[in-house]
Amino acid sequence: MAVLGVVSPHIVLSLPTQIPPISSHSQYYLTKRKALIFTSSMLSSFINTSHYSPATAFQIELPQQEEDTLVHLFQETSPSVVFIKDLELTKGSNDSTKVLADDENAKVEGTGSGFIWDKFGHIVTNYHVIAKLATDNSGLQRCKVSLVNAKGETIVKDAKIVGVDPAYDLAVLKVDVEGDEVKPVSVGNSRGLRVGQSCFAIGNPYGFENTLTTGVVSGLGREIPAPNGAAIKGAIQTDAAINAGNSGGPLIDSSGHVIGINTATFTRRGSGVSSGVNFAIPIDIVVRTIPYLIVYGTSYKDRY
């Protein structure tokens, strides 16, 4: 296993190979992307149609409607997803302002994803995405976050760690959003998930920003390793593509609600290529943990 840095239900129409006309006044017409269904004058044998309007055409855009729904889902949810860069300053440089401007004095150590938790600039991600910053003793580690404000403008901010929980591979960052309105995610729940339902991952695999992948919930109640060596139980398995850089990004349902945090994938031995067996931390665990990280910097269990 490697830890990583709306399609609506299909509508199937069963139709014979050839469709004979129902009457001289009505036919079925099929095209590649739509079905035109006409009311049949066959009803005239049962009722007097002289009091009714001529046959009306109903157009059903099946594939197009499905595609438009998915496009709308991405447009509504992607502004809540952020791009995280881990940077290491060159020795002798501590000018984070210049680093944010052009990265000239910094080396990119890794990239990952996250999502906006609230309007105050708190960002949720995986602990392993910012582990180097969390354990830095040199003072040279920085974290830069790219996000979109309410005007659709991309802004870049220096992020600070607010709290971490390695046992659940969770972390909270904070960026200064004064003067900028941001869009928090819509939080769902994971307790009612069903195997087979559609799900979607948004993130930045291999540094490619704002990438959407689609799939289904492949399994529930899985167990994956945590950065501290413990086991995270109850993980969501999905075949939505998750790769390096997707870590910390949201797994969402067809309503746009976050149901998990994309965290890990199995890879083919020696290839580094995802096998299609991917995992997300359930949002119910996140909802229980994040408020404590924001207020206390540690999870509830670590406070005692």
Order of alpha helices (4+ residues) and beta strands (2+ residues): beta-beta-beta-beta-alpha-beta-alpha-beta-beta-alpha-beta-beta-beta-beta-beta-beta-beta-beta-beta-beta-beta-alpha
